């Protein structure tokens, strides 16, 4: 432009500006078309066929033992009880002596318990957790539950297992009676298994309760089936920490309740880790 005649520079500059504008417009138009083409191709590649069946997600469910324990906990927590835990490896004193189970009692035989050392064994019930709680809260009113796994030297078959789950309940207060125990059992079992169930209370014997009883539930095919043991806590068990109190204790077989609720005939099915069991229970 500097070498042009000054008289024609304005005309040449105007023409140059028009050419630049046309080139810029053409470039922008091409870029727009290319962008639209690229977007269309991308949409075609990512197109979703809404008619194709989707993948059914796997919905997890609790194992029936876990679900039953949580349901039991929800009931008792709702009426003021607290959860207490204890070790699965217990010493002889907590597992037997403090529960009024003397050395000559059959439960202490090597053939019935898993001993690890002379005074250590796998706990045969969750009752030792009650003793530990009583010692920590000596002289206090107690409402506690203790779920957990226990071990006994049973031969595994359709109704017995060397390991199973118990759910212990204990209440200690002034002037508790067996009538309080009876009312709690009736309310608890009907809440859990339905108001239509038929219950039977019958006298029994446990070293750590006196009097003692067992509760049976009417099964459509099998007649009355035992589901739990209970009783008023023996004075010997109370004397060191709660001598001026009375109380009751309940021991529930969680596995037995699961079998009754779901119609399971063989307890071994519960422990086989077969996902088909959970699949069937999910539909119930």
Secondary structure, DSSP 8 states (H G I E B T S, - for coil): -TTS-HHHHHHHHHHHHHHHHHHHHHHHHHHHHHHHHHHHHHHHHT---TTS-----------HHHHHHHHHHHHHHTTT-EE----SEEEHHHHTGGGT--TTSGGGSTTTS-BSSSSEEE-SSSTHHHHHHHHHTTTS-EEEEEEEEEE-----SSS--SEEEEEEEEEEETT--HHHHHHHHHHHHHHHH-TT--EEEEEEEETTEEEEEEEEEEETTTEEEEEEEEEEE-HHHHTTT-TT-EEEEEEEEHHHHHHHHHT---GGGGGS--HHHHHHHHT-
